[in-house]
Amino acid sequence: MMKQLGKSTMFAMLALVMLLASLPAAAQGERVEAQPSGGAMIADAVVARPLLAVATVGGAAIFLVSLPFTALGGNVDVAAETLIKTPAEAAFRRCLGCTVSRRADER
């Protein structure tokens, strides 16, 4: 029972992280100049950043497992971009509370 609960919890967390990782990509076309609120910064620091860091590590693990198959298919760059680079940029490159994966000094 406990193993099943752990697996389903991990699956739910991974799904949430993937959803959070896709939000910056969805908002890429919108350029918002407003500063994020304090609540957004706190939520980002406490919830989103740790989950995105876990998504980066999980994506790297999935990338390594799938590497032989993606190499045969010729899409290693696309797999690395999707599984490692995108969540890593969302976790470590964007400003605190921002939704776009860009540093504050690059706007």
N, C-alpha and C positions, 0 to 999 in steps of 0.2 A: 504494500500500500504506500509506504513512504517513498520507495523508488519511483512509483508511478506519479505521485504528487510532485516529486522533485523534477521529473522529466516534463510534466505539464507546466510547472511553474517556469522552468527554463525556456520552454517553447514560447510561453506567453511573453516573457521578458525579451526574447529574441525578436518576436513579432513587433513588440512595442519599439524596440530599438530600430528596426528596419523602417517602421513608420516614421519615427522621429528623424531618421537619416534622410528620408525622402522629402521631408518638409522644406529644407533649404533649397533642394533642387526645384521644387514646385514654385517657390517664391523667387527664383533666380530672375525672372523677367520683371518683377516689381522692384523698383528702386525706392526704398523708403529712407529718408534722411533723419527721421525722428530718433531720438535716443531711447533705448529700452528702459522700461520702468524698473524700479528696485525689485518688485515682485518677480518680474521676468528674469532679472539677474540671479535672484536667489533660487528660483525654480531651475534655471539653467545650471547653476553650480551644484545644486544638491541632487537633481534628478537626471537631467539630460546629459551632462558631461560624463558622469560615471557610466551611464548606460551606453553612450556612444563609444567610450573607451572599451567597454566589454564587447561591443559590436565590432570594433577594430580588431581586437584579439581573436574573436570568433571568426571574423571574415578572413583573417590571415590563416587560421587553422583550416577553414574550408578551402581556401585557395591552395594551400599545400597539399591537401588530400586530392583535390581535383586537378592539380597541375599536370600530371601525365596525360589526362584526357583533354585538357584545354590546349596542351602543346601539340597533341595530335590533330586537334581541330584548328590550330593556328590562331587562336584568339586569347593568348596569354595576356596581352596588354589590356584587352577589354575586361577580362576577369579580374586582373589586379586593380584596375580603375574602380570597378564596381564593388569588389569585396574588401579592399584595403584602403585605397586612396580617398574615396568619398566619405566613409565614416571617420577616417583619421582627420581629414580637413574639417569636418563638422565638429569633431571633438576638440581639436587642438589649435585650429587656425582662426576661427571666427571670434569676434569680440563677445564678451560675456553678455548674454541676454539677446544678442542679435540672432536673426533667423537666416541671414545670408552668410555662406561660408567664405568670408573675406575678412581680412584684418581691418581694424578700424582706420589705420593709416593708408589703406589702399583704396579708399572710396573716392 
